[in-house]
């Protein structure tokens, strides 16, 4: 089998590396006509994708076909097959286990899925793992993740000794020695301070799951973190360290004639970490793979991936286009078999005499120790990048495939996020819908780093695991939770949504069926799937525009060379660009490839920026400092305080001296001024100001502005260019309607308003050109968005002839009286009933309504006399999914899913009596709750999800129901145009 796949590899090697990957496809001619046509009717290539969860491997051929046909019906671009467990986490129940990942039966199902996907024209991907991180039952200790371990012994010297050195703690029956060292441990050698956060500085742990700022690791800051203090620690003089490795035999017996004085002897080695694969299907538990070892990756590839790809045959590189691994959630790891040699190659010096640091000893002094530790972590990140993600890409490209790992956080493992993204063909991140697990924006949104990487490397698709939650099930409100999150990340650069999660559920699992413990559930089992097209088409239209455009930004921010290094959400705004300008982020790898053209800093992709901003912690590497000088000489505009140091031992004292001299040359002699600028070469370095302040001082107009709202509070935007055509996506980030006067850095072009909810395109009739910008009055619904397009040239004195682009709405009548409401008895509701007024179903005395889930039809008749030009029906509040379909006088008017649930009824409305029929769908939540607490005895649903548990799996005293139904008020509105 292995020979077959090797033959396949050889064949593919004659092609350019992944020449037809997503990122390298020859784009169609994208002009205004193309945009307009595909905005109104997007091609499936702009469709959504999903994590297609094969939960505990429990899938069937029938379920596979059902899901893929459902995806096709909604014009999905494709799906990522993701085998995993998680069905019984957080207090949920178990489900049957299917075939073991990678087994013959599992592969048969996988190949069948590829056959079906080919039939339907869907592009498929594969998570090359069951669960979150590479590893599993085949991974022996030899290939498992490693970490340092040690033992130490104090002796009195001046004599010959024979001592058996204790083997350091070993996990999983694995241990190998690195070095045996001795150093003086006399009273005068005792340390009086400690290295702060030593375990984190050595990479023993992750630092957190929300892209934390890790620059504190470069200093010795007391953060009040309690770490257990061991025995005495010492100042280690490098010149007095003695390597005893060759004096210890295979049984740990040390024979040494020790010099006078007291000595500390350390036996230092490495063992396995205690990390295991998380959230895998039954039978796939095992060790986490060593992410710093090519040999480990090759072992895993040959053992697990090759058989799957061999079975896929001709699908490889055609139907099966991409491979994925999930975000880093495997704890810390800080050693690999070749680490000492790799460190020497990368850093230029030997690390062994610095290893007493692992026991808390201080080598030379705190500054030297911290500098070594920074080099140590930077090497960890380098090896993860080169020996894992780069190697993964090489393997995939040989097969004409691409990779899209979540390789850049937000969990802060030993990662340089943007460096890792350089090896991805699709840059992948994640973002969360609101949930108890992640309440704050900075803990939910992580796309900015991914989009920056795509922009600077020249990669087309910026994807994200989307709408992740922990806690809620089925009760997400589309306009409030999903749309608000999607629009937020569109403004951060997202251009492809991957639903998290779309769980495959066999018919035998009933409805709503088996579900993962996390994520927003979107699949054919949800109650509202039949009405999902409007919601999905909104995202498809937006994705079409943002996938094809060239991002417009004025600022490039360099985020330093430290590891871990993961940029958080857009509003971290470390460059100070926001409130009218936008920015990208770069790492050291790309920084070293920057050039200057006509005063603009140019990334390898060709993307260019007006100004380059340095990090405010005033730490740079010598290589970056030299590059800053190069860019300034070429005419760049740089903002950054005078750097004060390097935190590295690379290059020795000579490098530090060169660094200091170069700093003085670039920033000048005045070392105390809080603000200033210094011309250098053709460029200028400035400090003490934010990027926005600098650009405004240079008479650069803001790219987007709102009158009376300088900081754009409550709003966000993103700007794309299509040659001369300019496209702005503007988002109201609040749950209230808003009116603004918006300014765009475009002149002498007719503004158009494109509505992604329905594909409508119209000229703006109210606008003003002044000061080189175009200003438009815009009206936004709650969490609403507007796309403003500039394409057709107009004269510079051309102005709009109206006062506003959108009407005001006044109530013409309120629909009163009784409503006849029809429920589906199949799900416990009455066939029909009469509501004297609109009420929340959960307040109804009829338990079949109180706990009802599914579709209900509301009917009402009302009299009306027409008199105005345009009328709209406004449904008010629709709960809990927030999706309704309206029919007036027998004419289908469409589906609404965004507040205030308003649609045009002008053509269907008539003078006299009218009949309105409104279909409302709520989620599975209430019916599952009723069944769980055994209301009425009969159970209607079947699922592994336990709603009584909170997001941590703790039982709650009761299950609070979700308000449901058409709550109104239902209004006929007349549109007033000015």
N, C-alpha and C positions, 0 to 999 in steps of 0.2 A: 504493500500500500504506500509506504514511504517513497519507494522508487517512482511510483506513478506520479506522486505529487511533485517530486523533484524534477521529473521530465516536464511537467506542466510549468514549473518555475523557469526552466531553461527556455522554453518556448516564449514565455512572456518577457524574458530579459531583453529580447530583440526590439521590444517596443520602448518608447520613451516612458519614463517613470510615471505611471498612472496618467497617461496622456489624456484620457477622456474622463478623468475624475471630475467631480462636481465643480471643483475650483478652476479647472482648466478648460472647460467646455468653450467652444467658440460660440459666443453669444449671438443671438439673432440681431438684426439691425434694430436697435432700440431708438426710435424717434418718437415724436409726439403722437403720431398716428398709431404706432404700436402700443404706446402707453394707454391711450384712450380706449382702443379696442379691447386690450387685455384687462384693463381696469373693470370694464363693464362685464366682461366674460372671461375671467382668468383661466388660463390653461392649468392643467393638473400639475405641471411642473412648479407652480406657485402654491400648491396645496399644502395642507398640514401633514405632519408626520406624527408618529406616536411611539412611546414605549409600549410595545405589544406584549403584555405581561403573560408569560406562560407560567402560571402560578403553581408552584410545586410540581411542575411538569404535567399537570393534570389538564391536558387538552385532547381533543379528538379531531378526526378529519372533518366531521360535520361542523364542529365549532370553528375550525380554521376557515372553512369555506364561508360560513356565515359572517365571520368578522371581516374577511378580505372583501367580500361583496358589499358589506356595509361601508367599508372605507372607500371603495370605488364609487359608491353612490353619493358620497360627499366629496368626491374629487380629491382624495388624499394624494399626496405625492408618494407616500410609501409608509413603511413601518420598520421599526427596529425590534427584532425578536429578542426578548429579554426573559430568559428563564430565571426564576428566583422563587424564594420562599416569602416569608413575611405574612402569610395568611393568618398565623396564630400569634403574631406579636401584639403587644399592648392589650392583652386580655381577650383577643379574638379566638375563635374556635378553629380546630384543625380541619383540613379537607383531605380527600384521598390523594395519595401520591401517584404521579404518573411515571413514565419511564425516566430513568436516571439520565441527567444531562450527558450527552455524548454517547449514550448507549445505542445499540443498533435500532431499537424501537424508537428512541428519541430522534435519531437521525432520519429514520423513515418518515416521521411526522414533519421534520424540518424540510426534507426534500419535497414532500407533498405540498407544503406551504409555498415553497419556491415555484413549483409547477403552477399552482393556483395564482400566485402573484404574476407570473409571466402571462398567463391567460388574461388577466385583468389589467395588465399594463402598470403594475405597481412596482416601485423600486424597494428592495429589501436591504436591511442591514442585520448584523448579528452581534449581540453582546457575547464575546468569546469566553463567557464565564457564567456559571449559575451563581447569582448573588452579586455583591457590590465590588469586590476586589479579586484580582487574580489569585488563584490558589485552588485547593481542593484535595480530594483524597489521594490523588496521584503524587502530590508534592511531598517529597521526603525532606527530612531535616537538611539534607545537603543543599536543597534549592529553596529552602524557606528563608523568610526575612531574618536578618541577624542584628545583634546589638552587642556592645561591649560589656564585659564583665571582668571582675578582678577579685583578688584576695591580697592581703598585705600582712606583713610580719615585721616586728621591730626586733633588732638584735643589737648587742654590744660588740663592737669590733675589737681589733688588735689581736685576733686569733683566727685559727682555721675552724670553719664550721661545716657541719653537714646537717642540713635541715630539710625535711620534706615539706615543700610548700603546698599549702592547701589548694586543691583545684578550685578555682572560682565557681560560683553557682552556675549550674548548667540547666538548661531547659530542653525537654524533649530528647534527652540522652545525647545531646550534641554539644561538644566543646572543642575548640582549637586554641592553642597558644599563639600569641602574637609576639610578646617580648617579656623578659624579666628584667626589671630595673631596680637599682639601689641608689639611694640618695641620702645625704646626711639628715639626721633627725635629732639634732641636739636642741637644747633649750633655746639657744639663740636663733635657731632656724624656724621656730614656731611662727605661724601666721597669726596676725591680729585682726584680719578681716576675711570675708568670704566672697567667693564669686556668686553673685546673685543669679537666681534662676538657672543654676548650672544644668539641671536635668533638661531644661528646654534648650539651652545653648548647645547641648550635646545631641539634640535630636532624639531624645528618648521618648518624647510624646508629641502629639499634635498640640497646637496652641489654641484651637477653637474652631468652631464651624461656621463663622460668619466673616471670613476674610479679615482677621484682626491685623492691626498695624503692629508689625514685628520689629520695628526699628529699636525698641527698647533693649533688644538683645545685644546691640552694639555697645551699650553702656553698662555700668554696674549700678543699676538703679534699684533701690529698696522699694518694692511695691507692696510690702506688708505680707508677702506670701510666705507661709510657714513651711519650711522644709526641715525634716528631722536632721539634727546635727550629730554626726558620728564622733569618732575619736579626734584627737588633735590633728590639725592640718599644718603643713609646713610650706615655707618658701623654698622652691626648688631652684637651685643654681644649675643652669644647663651644663656648665663646665665641670660640675661635680657629679653628674649623673653617670653611673656605671652600668653598662649593659652586661647582664649576667646570663643571657639566654643560653649561650653555649655551655654554661657550667651546670645546667640543670638537665638531668637525664629524663628518659621517657616516663619514668614513674614519679616525676616531680621532685626528685632528690637533688638538692643544691649543695655542691661542694665548692667552698669559696674561702679564701684567706682574706678576711675583712680588715681594712685599715682601722686605725684607732677611731674612737668615737662611736656615737649611736647612729644606726642606719635603719632606714625604712626600706623594706624589700617588697616590691609589688610584682605579682604574677598577673599579667594582663592578657586576656584572651577574648574570645567572642563565642556567643551561643545564639540560640534562636530567640526571637521575640515570643511573647505569649499571644500574639494576634492570630485569630482564626478567621476564615471566610465568614462574612456577615450576610445573613438573609439569603442563604442558598436553599435550593430545593432539598427535599429529603435525600440523604445519601451523599451530598456533595460537600459536607463539612470537611475541613482540613486546614492545613497551614496556609498562611498568606505567603505568596511568592516573594522572593528577593527582587525588589524593583531596581536594584543597582547592578544586577548581574546579567550580562548577555547570555551566559551559559544557562542561567535559570530560565530566562525567557525562551531560549531555544528549546530547552527541555519541555516546557509547557506547550510551546507551539507544536512541536513534533508529536507530543503525546495526546494533546486534546484538540488542537485546532486543525491540524493536517487531516485527520480522518474525516472530520465534518466537511471540510472543503473538498476533499477527494470525492466524497459521496455526492456533493452538489454538482460536480461535473461542469457542464457547459454554462450553468448558472453563474459560476464564479466570474466576476468582472462584467456580467451583463445584468441579470436579474438581481444578483447579490452583489451590491456595489460597495458597501461600507462595513467596517468592523468598529466596535465600540468597547470601551471599558468605563466603568462608573467612576465617580469622584473619589479622591483619596480619602478613605475612611478605614485605614488599616493601622492606625497608631503610628508610633515612631519606629524607625530603623536607622542604625548608624554605622553599620559595618557590612562589608562583603569580602569574599576571599581575596580579591585583588586590591582592596582599598588602599593599603599602604603604598603600593606602586602607583595606583591611579592618583593619589594625593600628591605624590612627588612629581608626577608628570604635570599635573594641573597647577600646583602651587610653587613648584621649584625648590622645595626643601623637604627634609625628612621629618616626619611627624612623631616618631616613636618616643623621643625624649620629652615630648609634651604630654604624653598620655597619663602621667600622674594626675593631671587635671580631673580625670574621671572620678577620683576619690576626694575631690575638693581641694587638693593641694594647689598652690599658686606657683606657676612657673614664671620666674624672674620677678614679675609684679603683675598687678591687676590688669594694666593696660596691655601688656604683652599677652597675658592669658586670654583676654577678650579678643585680641586681634587673631590669635591662633584659632579660637573657637569660631570666629567669623569665617576664617578660611576653611575650617572643618565643615561648617554648614554649607558654605558655597560649593564645596566639593560634593557633598551629599546631593545638592540640587543638580549639579553638573552631571553626576552619574545617573540620577533618575532620568534626566533629559536624554542623555546620549545612549545609555545602555538599555533603556526601557522604551520611551516614547519614540525616539528616533529609530531604534531598531525595529520596533513595531511597524513604523511607517515603511521601512525598507522591505520588510516581509510582505506587507500588503501591496506595495507598488509593483513588486515582482509578479504579482497575480492580477495586475490591472485593477486593483481595488484601492480604496482610500480608507483613512481612519478618522474617527471623530470621538476620541476619548475625552471625558471630562477631566482634563489633565492639569487644571489650574485652580483647584480649590472648589468651593470656598473653605474647606477644611485645610488648616495651615500645616500641612506636612512639609517635608523637605523639598519645597517646590519654588522655582522661579516661574510663575504662571505664564508670562508672555514668552519666555524662552521655550517652554513646553509646547505652547500653541504653534510655534514655528514649524512643528513637525505634523500638525493636524491638517487634514484636507478640508474638513468642516470644523470650525471652532465651536466647541460646545460649552455651554454654561448651564445655569439653572436659575429659576425664579419661583417664588412661592405666592400662592394666594393667601389672604389673611387666614390665620388659624391660631389656636392657643399656643402652639409650639413656637411660632415666630410672629410676634406681634408688631415689631418695629420695622420700618422700611429698610434700615441698614442690615437687618437680619433676613430680608426676603429677596432683595434684588441684587443680582451679581453679573449682569450682562455687559457692563461697560468695559471691563477688562477684555472680554472676548471680542467685542466689536472693535476695540482699539487694535487688537492683534490682527484681526482680519484687514483692517484699513491699512496698517503699516506693512504687512506682509503681502497684501494683494490677494486675499482669499475672499471668495464670493459669499458663501453661506455662513451666517451667524445663527447657530441654533441654540435652543435651550430646552432642557427638561422644564416643562411649563405647568403651572398651577398646582405645584406640590403643596400638600397640607399634611398635618398630622393631627388627628382629632375628629374633625367633621367627616361625615359620610353622606353623600348624595344631596346635601342641603345647600350647596353653593348657589348664590344668586348671580346669574350670569352677568348682568350689567354692573352690579356692585362689586363682585369679587373677581370674576374672570376678565371682563373688559377693562376694568381699571388697572389690573395688573399687566395685561397685555399691552395696553397703550403706554403705560409707564415704561416698559422695557423696549417698546418700539422707539421711544424717545432716547433710549440708551444705545440703540443700534441693532436690536434684535431684528432678524428678517425671516426666521423659520421657527414655527412652534412645533414642539414635540409633546403631545398630550401625555401628561403623567397623572393618571395612567389609563390605558385602554386594555382592560383585563379580558383574556379569553376565558369563557365560561361554558362548559358543556351543558347541554340540555338537562342532563341528569342532576345538575346542581340547582335547578329551579331558577326562580327570579326573586330578587335581583341577582342571585347567583354568587359565585365566589368572588371575593375582592381582596386586593392588597390592603395592608393596614394603613397605608398612606396614599395621598394623592387625590385629585379631583377625578371622580369616576365618569369617564366618557366612553361609551360603547353601546352596542345595540340593546343591551339589557336595561339601560336607563329609561325612565318613563318618557322622557322628552326627545328621544333620538329621532322620532319621525318628524319632529319640528326643529331639528338642529341645523338645517341648511342655512337659515338666515344668519345665525351666530357664526357658523363656520365660514360662510361666504364673506362676511365682514373681514375676517382675518385674512382670507385669501386675497382680497382686493388690496389690502394694505401691504401684504407681503410681496405682491407683484411689484409695487412701486419701489419699495425699499430694497428689494433684491437687485433691481436693475440700475439703481442710481449710484452716483459717486458722492460719498459723504462730504459735507462741507464743514470745515472746522478752521479756527484761527490759531489754536494753541496746541502745542505738543508738550506733554509733561513727562519728565524722566523720573521714574520712581525708585531709583537706586539699585545697587547690586547685591544687597543683602538677601539672605535666605533664612526662613521663608519670606517670600515676597509675593503677595496676592493683593491686587487692587480691589477695593470694595465697590460699593454702588456709586452711581454717577454723582450723587450729591455730596460725596466726600470732597469733590472739587478741590483737590490739593493745589491746583494751579491758580485758583481764584478766577476762573474764566466765566462762571455761570452768571446768569442775569443778563443775557444778551449775546453771549458768545458760546461756542462749544469747543470741545477739546478731545484729544486722544492721549493715551498713555503708552510709553515705550519702556523697554528694559535695556540693559547694557548691550545685549546681543545686537539689537537693531540700532541702538545709539551709535555704535561703532561703524555703522554703514550709512549714516546720515550724510547728506551733501547739501550744498546751498546753491540755489539758482534764482537769480534776480532778487536777492534779498530774502527769499523764503527758504525755510528748512525743508528738505525733501527726503521722504522715507524711501526705502527700497521699492515700494509699490508704485512710486510716483506721486503719492499723496503729499501735499505740501501745506506748510503752516507759516503764519506771519511771525510767530514768536516761540521760542523754546524756553521752558521753565525747569529749573533745577530744584531738587527736593530741599526742604527747609531744615533738615537735620545736619546740614553742612558737612556731610561725609561723602567724598567721592573717591573713586579709584584713580590711580595715576593715568591709566589708559583713557578713562573718560575725561579727565582734566586735559590731557593732550588733545583729545578730540574737540573739546570745547574751544581750545585755542585755534584749532584748525578751522572750525566753523566760524568763529569770530573773524579770523583773517579773511574768510571768503565772503563776509558780509552779513552774517546771521545776527538776529536780535535775541539776546539771551537775558532772562531774568533769574537772578539767584544770588543769595548772600555769599560772601567770601567763604569758601570751605575752610574748615579749621584742621581737618586731619583725614588720613586714610585709616581704616580699621582693618589692617592686614599686616602680615609679616612678609608678604611677597615683595621681592626686590630688595629687601634689607634696608640698611640705613641710607644707602645711596638713593633709593627710590623716594624715601621720605624727604631727603634734602632737595631732590629735584622737584618734588611736589610743592614744597614751600617756596622755592624760587619762582615756579611757574604761577602760583597763586598771586604773588606780589606783582608779577608782570601783568597779569590779566586784570586784577582788581585795583591796582595802583597802590600808592603808599598810605592812603588814608584808611586805617583799619578800624576806626571807631564810628564812622558815620552810619546812622541807621537807615538813611535813604541816600540814593545817589546813582550816578551812572559813570561809566568810564569807556571812552572810545578805544577800540582795539582793532587793528587792521581796518577792514572795511565795515566792521560791525560795531555793536555797542553792547556792553553788559550793564544791566541795571539791577538795583536791589531796593528792598524796602517797599515794594508795591505788588499788588495782585496783577494778574494778567489783564483783567478787565480795565483796571486803572491805567495800565501802561498803554493798552490799545486806544483807549479814549484820548489819552494825552497825545497820541500820534495821529489824532483826527480820523481814526478808523471808526466808522459807524457800527453800532450794534447790528448783528445779523437779524435779530428778532427783538421786538420791544413791545411793551404795553404801556399806554399812557397812564400815568399815576401809579404804576406798579413796577418800579425799577428792578426789583429782584425777581419779578415774574412769580410772585407768591401764588401758589395754587395752580400754576400752569407749567407746562413743559413743551418743548418742540424739538424737532430735528429737521435738518435741511439737506436735500440731495440735489445734485446737479445732473442734468442729462444734456450735455453740451450747453446750448443757450437756454434750454428749458429748465426752470427752477421749480422745485417741489418742496413745500413745507408741510409737515404733519404737526398740527397743533392740538394739544390735549388739555382739557379741563380736568385737573386732578382732584376735584372736589365733588361731593355728592349733592351740590346745589347748582341750579342754573346760573349762568354767568353771562354778562355782556362786557365786551372790551373793545377798545380801539387799538388794533395791533399794527405794528410797523414792521416792514420787511425790507431788507437791504437789496432791493431790486428797483430799477427805474425803467420807465419807457416801455412797459410791458403790461398787457391787459391781465388783471387777476381773474382767475377762475376758481370756483368752489366745487370741489369733488366730494361727493358723499359716499363713503365706503359702506354705509348701511344698505344702500339700494343701488349704487352705481350711477346715480344721477350726476350730471355735469352741467354747470350753468356759469355764465359770466357774472362776475361781481358787478352790481350796478351802483354801489356806493363805494367810492375810494377817492383818495387824495394823493397826488404826487407832490412831494416837497423835500428839500434837503437831500436829494439823491435816494430817497426811500419812497415806498408806497404804503399808505395807511388805509386799513379797512376796518369798519365796524363789524364785529362778529358776535353772534349769539350762540351760546353753548347750552345743551341740555346737561343734566347731572352726569358727570364722567363722560361727557361728550367729546367728540373730536371732529376737527375740520381739516381737510386737505386743501391747501391753497397752491394753485399751479399758475406759473407765469410762462407764457409761450409766445403769444402773438404780439409783435411790436406795436406800440402806439406812440403818438407824439408826446413830447415831454410836458406839454401843457394840457394834455388830455386828463379830465377829471370825471368821476362818476356823476350821474345825474339824479341819484336818489340819496336819501338820508341814511338808509339802512339796507342791508342785504337780506335780512330775515324779517318776517312779520312779527308783530306782537299778537298775542292770542287773548281774546276776550270770551267769556262764557256766554254762549247763546242759549243753552238750556242744560239742565241737569236731568239725567234719566232717573225717574223715580218710580215708585210702585213695585209690585211684586215681580220677582224673577222666577221663571221655571228653570230648575237646574236638573240636569240628567247625569247620573253617575253610572259607573259600570259595576253591576252586581258581582261580577267575577272577582272584584277586589274589595268586596264588602260593603259597597255603597248601595243606597236605594236606587231603584230604576229611575225614579224622578221624585222631586219634591219641590215645594214652593218656598222661596226665601222672600219674606215680606220686605226685607232690606238686605243689603250686601253685608255679609258677616264672614269672619274668619272661621273656617271649617272646624278648627280645634276647639272653638267655644260652643259648638253645636251639641245639643243633648243626645242626638242620635249617634251612637258609637260608630256606626258604619261610616258616618260623615267625619266625625271627630278624628278617626284614625285612617281616613281614606288616603290612598295614593293612586295617582294616575290622572286620567283625563275627565274633565267635567264640562258639560255644555250649558251655557247660560243663554236664555232667550228672554227677550223683552220687546214690547211694542211701545212706540211713542209717536206723538203727533208733532209736526214741525212745519213751519212756513219759511221757505228759502227767500233770501233777499240779498245776501252778499255773494261775492265771487267765489270764495274758497272757504270750505268747512272741513273741520278735522274732528275725529273722535278721539278723546283722551280717556284712557282707562284708569288713570290714577295709580293705585297700588295693586300690583299683581304678585302673589306670593306662592311658593317660596323660590322656585326656580326663576320665576319672572319671565314667563313666555306665554303668549296668547295669540290666537288666530281669529280674525274678525271676518264676518260675512254680513253684509247689509243688503236687505231686500233681494236676497238670492245671489248677490254679486260678491265673490271672494275678493277680499281686499288685501290679504297677506298676513304675515306673522310679525309681531312686534316683540322685542325682548330687551329693550332699553327704556329707562325712565325718560319721559313720563308716559310711555306707552301710547304714543300719539300717531295717527295715520290719517291720510287724506281720504275723505269720504264724499267729496264734492260730486263726483259723477254718479255715485250710487244713492245719494240722499235725494229725497223727493218731498215736495210739499204734500202735507196730509199725513197719513199713517205710514210709519216705517217699522220694519221688524229687524232687530239686530240679534245676531247669533255670535256668541263669543266662546271659543274653546280655550280652556285654561288647564294647564298641566302643572301639578306639583311633583315633588321628588318621592323617592321610595321611603323617605325617613319616617314619616308618621305611621305608615302601615307596618314597617318593620318594628317600630317601637310598640305598637299595639300587639303585634304577635309575640314580641319578646316578653311583655308583661301579661300575656295570655288574656287579653281583653276578648270577651265573647267566646272563648274556647277554641273556635276554629282558627287555624293558622293559614294565611294566604301566601306568605313569602317563605323563601328558603335562602339562607345566607350564613356565612361564617362570621360575619361582622356582629359584634356585641355593642349595641349603642349605650348600654348602661355604663360602660367604661369610659373614663376621660382619656385625654391624649397620652397620659402616662400609664394607662391600663388599670387605674384604680377605679373601683366601683363607686358610682354616684348614688345618692339616695333616691333619685328619680330621674326619669328621662323627660326633659323639657321638650314639648312638641314644637314643631316649626309652624308659625302662622302660614296659612294656605288659602288659596282661592282668589277670586276677584273681589278686592276690597274697595275699589273705587276711590272717590266718586267718579262715575262715568259721565263725561261731559261732552256735549257738542260745542266745539270752539269755532269762533269765526276769526279768520286771519285778517289782521289790520296792517296794511302796507303803507309805509311812509316814504 
